[in-house]
Amino acid sequence: YAQEILEGGEEAIWHHFLSQNENKWIFGLSLDIRFIADFIDEASVGTSTTDNKDNPQVDLLGWSDYTVLIELKTPGTKFFTEKKSSKSRAKTWSFTTDFIEGFSQCLAQRTEWEQQYNNKPLVTEIDGIRTDVDKTLIRTIDPKVIYIVGNKSKEIPNDSRDMSILTKRDTLERFIRNNRNVSIISYDELCQRAKHILGVNLID
């Protein structure tokens, strides 16, 4: 199993680390104002074809009282292209294909989950035993997706006065603020939130 994770590359390694029980607190306290209490790893969110293929999966399905989808890309995924596209407007920059395709994947998974939730049992694993989750308590309404990708501090450091970096930062911030159902968080931001939580816990 460990070899399969290594062969899966950086994304598979991060997926494995973040989905472990002892690391769930990183998501549960760092991603949303509402505490995310539990997760299903690689959850099926859609319907498969007759030959059991093309079944959309999200990296993690989390919930407190309502479900949240979590999609992971790698810290090395770039937000922006190296060179600005000739089609980019003034004071904007071009996003990479990897970033946009990941975002599109989030939207597709969200749509599939919203459509299929009522027809799918919500099953988790507790102490190695498959257990049905009570869907009268764990609800799905206008589901939110959390998209974890890239490293802002390396790609677009907030202490840079370089105009291209400032343009990229502003472009990404506009994109983030104008998305109601997809929250975009970089790995360095997730790390900073986790450090803050640990610091608060240590003081308390």
N, C-alpha and C positions, 0 to 999 in steps of 0.2 A: 504493500500500500504506500509506504514511504517513497519507494522508487517511482510509483505512478505520479505522486505529487511532484517530485523533482522533474520528471519528464514533462509534466504539464506546464513547466515554466514559472515565471515570476507570479503571474496571476493566480495560478493554482496554489502556490505556496502561501500567498496572502490570504486566499480564500480559506485554506485549511487553518491557518493561525487564528483568523478572526471568528471562525465558526466554532472554535473549541469552547466548552462550557466555562473554563476558567477565564476566558477572554471576553465573554458576552457583555460584561460591564462596560467595555470600551464603546460598544454600540448603544447599549441601553441608556447610558447617561450622556453620551456625546453627540448623538445625532438629532435628537428632537427634544423640545421642551417637555413633552409628555414622555414618561419613562417607558422604554421598550422592554417588556418583561421576558419574552422568550422568542425563539427563532426556529424555523425549519430550514435546513440546509438544502440548497438546490431544489427548491419547490417547483412542482409543475403548476403552471398558471393558466394553461390553455387546454385545448383538446387536440388529440393526435389524429392522424389520418387513419384509414382502415388498416394499413400495414404497421400501425403503432409508431409512426415517425412524425417528425415536424411538430413535436409537442413543446411549446415554449416553456423554458425554465428561467426562473430568477435565481440569482446567487443565494440570496437569503430572503425569507419571508418572516417579518417580525410582527409583533403585536403587543399592545397593552390592552386597551378595550377595543381598538380598531386596528386593522391590519395595515402594514407598511411594507413596501417592496424595497429591497436593497440590491443594487447592481454594482459590481466591482470591476474596475479596470486596474491597470498597474500604476504605481507611482511614476513610472517612466513614460507613461502616455502623455504626449504633448497636447496642450490646448491649442497652440497656434503654429502655423507654418513658419519656416525660417524667413521666407521673403513674403512681403505683402503682395497679394494678388492684384493684378491690374484692374480687376473688377471691384475691388474694395473701395467703398466710399471714403471721403475724408474723415479722419479721426476714428477709423475702424481698422481692424486687422482680420486676416483670414483664419478661420478655425481649421484644424487638421481634420482629415477624413476620419481618423480613428475616434476623435472626440465626438464628432457629429454622429457617426454611426452608433456609438455607444448611447448617445442621447436618444436617437431614434429607437433603439432597442428598448430603452426605458419606457418610452411612450407606447410602444407596441405591447410590452408586457403588462403595462397598466391597463390598457384596453381589454386584453385577453382576460386578466384577472377579474376586472369589473363585470365582464360578460359571463364568466364561468363560475364565479364564486358560489352562487346559489345551488349549482348542480354538483359541486365537488365537496367531498368530506374533507375536513381540516384535520390532518393526522400529524401528530408529533411523536417523539420517542422520549419516554421518561424511564431512566434506569434500565435502558435496553428493551423496554416493552413499548410496542406501538399503541398509542392512546388517541382516541378521538377527542378533539377539542370541541367544547360546547359552543356552537355557532350562534346560539341565542345570546351569548355573552360577548363573544369575539366577533365583531361586526366588520363589514366592509362597505364604506360609503365614500364615493369619490376618492379612491385610494391614492395615497401619496407614494412617490418613489424617491429614494435617496441614492444619488449617483456619486460614488466615491472614485475619484480619478485624479491622476497627475500630482504635481508638486509645485505649488505656487511660489514657495520661497526660493526655489531654484530657477524656475522658468521666468517668473515675473516678480522679483523681490520688491517689497513695498518701500524699501529705502533707496531705490534707484531713481535718478532724475533723468535717465535716458528717455528721450521722447518716444521711441518705439516701445519701450517697456510700459511707459505711462499709457500709451494708446491701447496696448494689449490689456492692461489692467482694467481700463475703463470699458473696453469692449466686453470683457468677460463679466464685469459687474452688471452692466446693462442686461446682458443675457440672463444672468442669475436672477436679477430682480424682476424680470418680466416673465418668469416661469412660475406659475401658481402651483403646479403639482409635481415638479421635479426639483428637489433640493440638491445642488451641486456642492460637494465638499471635497477638498483635496486631502491627500494623506498627511501632509504637514499640519493642516488645520485639525484633523482628527487627533494627531499626536499631541498638539498643543492643548486641546480640550482634555485629553486623558491626563496629561501632566497636571493641569489645573485641578482636576478632580482629585488626583492623588494627593496634591498639596493640601487641598481643603480637608481631605479625610485624615491626613497625618496630623494637621493642626488640631482637628476635633478629637 
